[in-house]
Amino acid sequence: MGMAKRLRQVLGVIIASVAFAAALSVSRGSVTSASERNVGVERALHVRGLVVDREGVLWLERPPYGVLSSVGGSVPVVVRAAPGPDEPHDIYLLAAKLSPEGVLLTLGRAHNLTQTSAVDEQRPVGFGGVFAFVEQAMLSEDRPNTVRLIDLAGAGSSASAQWPRLERAKATVSRLQKTGRAGALSRVAYSVQPAPKQLSLSVRDGRFHIVADGRHADIARGTPLDVPAWLSCEAAPESRPGNLVPWAVDRVRAEIGDEAMQTIKAVAFSALDLVKSSTEEITGDTGEDGIAADLGQESLEQVTRSVPVDPEIGFPPPPLKPWVTPSLPGEGVWNPKDSDPFIHSLPGLPATFVTTFIRSDRRRKVTRVYIALWDPRLVQLNMMAGLAEPKSATGATGPGLIPREPTVLRRVAAAMNSGFQA
């Protein structure tokens, strides 16, 4: 019994010694160079349909040489690649598994961090989980004037830390799908106006060094917004996840493709339409109660006020002829909004806004469309891009906010957040 125990101890020491020796063996043998790994990355992504710039492969961390280190995890690698031979390049982030000698074993999913069809991203430079690159516009002959920095160890904004637990969980899932990482990426864009004749980017003494027509700027990782006055910078905050159902649809669409998602939606909505139409036929619902509730009324009333038509522009247009009969009170008749305390109207002119509703499906009478018209002489439309939508071909984003200027806010009539889908 004592002999068996002694034998097991000796065996354990031998196995541990062999494993330790193997973990250190690479220091005595040949180690695969970065250029050889770059060839492996190029070949692996060629199979996936990407054209890789071999000189644009950047290993952000030192390979974990040794058995124990290589088993522990993967190494992030940034790749400059294009979807075709004549297409502009994007910047991709992947996770690579390496052997104890530094040989590329497997390459994870390629996550496109830029997705800019009108910009050709140049070769990235970086170190220790942070990298930057110059952007070259493709739709004009303008010289490059933008540098974009991405830090994989971005701590996230203080605003996201205040999100409810469910939204933080959704944000984590979105990050994993878009970047392969659970943590938020920090993104900062630097631009020079007007565009310099020469713009260069390099790494010097652990800092990013930007040179624009003889002007120099050193950007430290810990203080990326501390830049000279001639260099403007903008940090992109993390966009907040949408409502649960649209967010879930977007996550599934990214995995199965838009065509498959459209098929699923067609089947689901057809089934839902069948159930609802059957219910409405049994109950005889005409939609009157639902429309009244939407308009904040107990019951629908006929519009008794007539709206004078401006002969110059024909505003408002003639009443709409109801499609579903019998019509409901006020259906298709323009209702002036000149007595609303939140809507300004000029004396002597018709109401700035008129509204109505009309039902659009004779089979399903509860289906309705609400319409708002405004006098184009008095109302001006302006667009403000959001943090994520609409998706820009150049990577530029907007604040998603109406300008907080008194001259603007005093004239704001309405704001709409719709119509954008990546």
N, C-alpha and C positions, 0 to 999 in steps of 0.2 A: 504493500500500500504506500509506504514511504518512498519506495523506488519510483513508482508511477508518478507521484507528485513531483519528485525531483526532475524526472524526465520532461514533464510538461513545462516546468520552469525554464529548463535549458532550451527547450524548443522555442519558447516565447522570446527568450533573449536572442536566439539566432534569427528568428523572423524579423524582430525589430531592428536588428543590426543590418540585415539585408535591405530592408525598406529605407533605412536611413542612408545607407550607401548609395542606393538607387536615386534617392532624392538629391544627393550631392554629386552624382556621377556626371552631370552635364558640365561641371566645371573642368572635367578632365577630357571630355569628348568634344565633338563638333557641335556647334549651335547654329540653327538655321537663321539666316540674316533676314532683315526686314524686306529686302528686295525679293527674296525667294517667297516670303509670305505674300507679298503684293501680287506675284504671279498667280499664286493659289487663289487669292481673292478675285482676280480678274477672270480666271477660268470658271470659278464657281458662279459668279454673277452673269457670265456670258450665257450659261445654260438657262438662266432666268430671263434672258432677253435684254440685259443691260450692257451697254458699252462703257467699260471702265477706263478711266485715265489712270494708267499704272503709276504715274508720278503724283497723282492726286489721292493716294491712299495714305491716311494718317492714323498711326497707332497711338492712341491717347495715353496708354499706360504701358509700362515695361512688361514684357511677357513673363508669366509666373514660372520661371524655370524650376525644374525639379518635380518629382512625382507628387509630393504632398501639396505643393503650391498649385500645380496644374489641375489637380482634382478639385481644388477649392472653388473655382469659378471661371468666369469668362473675361475676355479683354474687349473693351469697346474700341471699335475701329470706324473711322469716318472715311467715306468714299465719295469721290467726285465721279459721277456716272451720268449717262444719257440713255433714254429709252430707245434710241436709234442712232445710226451713224451721222445723220445730218441734224440731229435734234440738240437743243441747248441742254447744258448740264444742270443737274440738281445735286444737292448734298444729301447723302444717305448715311444713316447710323445703323450699325450692326453689332452684334455680340459674337465674338469668335472664341471657339474652344481650341486650345493649343496643346500639343504633346509636351512632355518634359524637356524636349530639345527645342521647343519653339516652333514645331511644324504645325501648320494649319490643319486641324482635324475636321471641324464643322463650322459652318457659318449660319447664323440665325437669320431671321426675317430682315429684309432691307426696308427700313423706315425712312420715307422721304421727308426730310425736315424742311424743305423749301417749297416744292411744288409751284414753281414759277415758270410758266410757259413763255414769258417774254423777257426773261433774264437768264444769262449764262453765268452761273456761279464759277468763280475761278478756284484754283487749287487752295485747299485749306492749310493753315498753319496753326499749331497749337501745342499744348503740353498738359499733362496731368488732368485731363477731363474737361478742358476748356479749349475752344478753337475759334478761329475767325477766318473770313474769306471776303474777297472783293466781289462786287456784283457788277456785271456788264450788261447794260440794257441792249435788247436785240431789235426793238422796233424803231430805233432811231440811231443816228450816228453820233450821239452824245458820248463824250468820254466818261469813263466810270467815275463816280463820285461817292459811292456808298460802300461801307465796310460793315459787315454783320458779325456780331459776336454771340456765341452760344456756349453756355456753361452747363454741363451735365449735373453739376452739384447745386443748381439753383435752389434756394431755400423756399421759393414760393412767396407770394405776396402776403402781407398782413391781412388783406381783405379775404383771401381764400381761407385763412385760418379761422375766420369768423363764420364761415358757411356752416349750415346744419350738417349733422353727421352723414345723412344720406347724400347730400351734394358732394361732400368730401369723398365719399366712397365712389360716387359716379365719376368724379374728376380723376380718381386713381385709375379706374378701369379705362377711361378715355386715354390717359397718358400711356398706360401699358399697350394699348392698341396702336396709338399713333407713334410712340417713340420706343417702346419696349422697356420703358423704365417707369417705376411707380412714382418717383419724385418728379416735381415740376422742373422744366428746363428754364434757365434764365436767358432771355434774348434781348440784345441791345443793338440798335442800328445807329451807325455814325455816318454823317453826310457832310460834304464840303460844297458850299455854294459861293460862287459859281463853280462848275465842274473844273478841276485842275487839269493842266496839260499832262501832268504825270502824277500817278497815285500808286504808292507801293505799300506793302504790308509784310512785316516780318516779326520774328520773335527775338528779343534781345534782353538778356539778363532777367528772364522770367516775366517779361512784360511784352505786350503787343506794341510794336513800333510802327506808326503811320507817318509817311512822308508825302506831303502834297505840295508840289512846286517849291521845295526848299523849307517848308514849314514842318516841324516835327511835333509829334504827340506820342507820349508813352502812356499806355493804358494798363493799370494794374488790375489783377483779377478781383481783389477785394474791394476796389473802388472804381467800378467800370464807368460811372457817371462823372468822374472827376477828370474833365477834359478841358483843353484851352478854349477860349471864346470863339475861335475861328472854326471849330469843329462842333457841329450840333449833334446831339444824341437823344435817342428816344427809347425808353425801356418798354417793351410790350408786356402789359399785364396779362395774367391768365384769364381766359374767358370762362364765365360761369356756365355750368352745364344747364341744358334746357329742361323742360318738364320731362317726367319719367318716360312717357310713351314715345314722344319724338326722339328723345335721347336713345332709348333702346332700339328704335328703328334704325337710327343712324349707325349704331354699333353693329347691328346685324347686317346692314347694307354693306358695310366695309368688309365683311367676311365673305358674303355670298355673292356680291355684285348687285348692281342696280337693276339689271333685267330680272333676276330671280326675285328681288324684293318687290318689284312692280307686279309680278305674277302673284305673289303672296297677298299683296294688298288688294289686287283685283278680286281674288277669291274671297278674302275676308269681308270686303265691303259689299260684294254681291250678296253674300249670305246675310249680312246685317240688313241690307236693303230689303231682302225678301221677308225677313222677320218683321221689320218695321212697317212695311207696306201691308202685310197681312193684318197686323194689329190695327192699323188705321182704317182698313176696310171694315173690320168688325165694329170698331167704336164710332166710325163716321166722323173722325176728327178732321176738321177743315183747316186747322192751324191758327184759328182766330185767337184762342186763349193764349197760345204760345207767343204770338206776335204782340199782343197787348202787354204781356209780361216783359218781353224784350224792350218795349218802348216805355216801360214804367207806367202803364195805364191799367185801370181795372177792366176796361172794355174798350174796343175800338170805336172811334167816333168819326163821322164824316168831316172832311175839311171844308169849312164854309167860307173861308177867306179866299178871294181870288188874288193871284199874283200878277201884276202888270208885266207884260213882255217887252223887253227892250228891243225895238225894231232894228237897232244897229247890229247887235250880235245874236239876237234871238234867244236871250236868256230871261227867264227859264224857258225850256222847250215846251211844246204842248204836252198835256197829260199822257201817260202811257196807257195803252189799251190793255185791260186785264186779259191774261191768257187763260186763266181758270175761271169758269163761271159756275154758279153766280159769284160775282166779285164781293170782296169784303169791304166794309166801310173804310174809305181813305186809300184803297188800293190803287196805285198808279197816279194818284193826285199829288201834286207838289205841295209840300207843307213848308211855308217860309219860316226861317229861324231868326226873325228880326226882333223878337221879344226875349231872346235868351240873354241873361245877364253876362254870360261869358263870351258872347260873340258880338264883335263890334259891327255896327252898320252905319253907313254914312247917310246923313239927312238928304232927302230928295231922291235917293237911289233905291232900287229894289233890294230885298234882303240879300246879303252876301252869300248865304247858304240856303239851299232848299233840299228837302229830303222826301223820300217816299219808299214804299216797298211794293214788291210784286211777286206773286207765286209763279214758279217756272215749270212745274210738272203737273200735268193733269191727272196722272196716275197717283202721285203722292202729293196731295194737296197741302201738306204741312211744309213742303219745301219752299223756302222763300229767299229772296235776294233783297238786301237793303241797299239803297242808292243814295249817295250824297253828291250834289252838284254845287259848284261855287262859281262866282263871277270871276272870269279870268283877268278882268281889268283890275281887280282888287286883291286877289290872292296869288301869291307866288310860291311855287314849289321849290324846295331845296332838299338836297340829299346829304346825309352824313353817314359815312361808312362806319361800321362797327368794328369790334375787336377781331371778329372771326368772319363775319359776313358783310358784304359780298366778298368772295375770295378773289384776291387781286392777282393778276398775272405777273406783277412785279414784286410781290411780297409786302407791299405797303399796306398799312392798316389805318383805321381811323379811331377816334376816341369814343365813338358811339354816343356822344352827348351833344345836345343843342348848345351852341356857344353861350356861355354865361355872361352876356353883355346886356346891359339895360335896354339899349336901343333895339336889340333883337328880341328879348323876352317880352317887351311891351307889345310887340306885334305878332307874337306866336298865336296862331288860331288852333292848331291841332298837331299832334305827332302820331305817326304810324310806325309800327315796328313789324314789318312783314315783307314778303316777296323775295327774300334772299335765301338761297340754299346752295351750300358748297357742292 
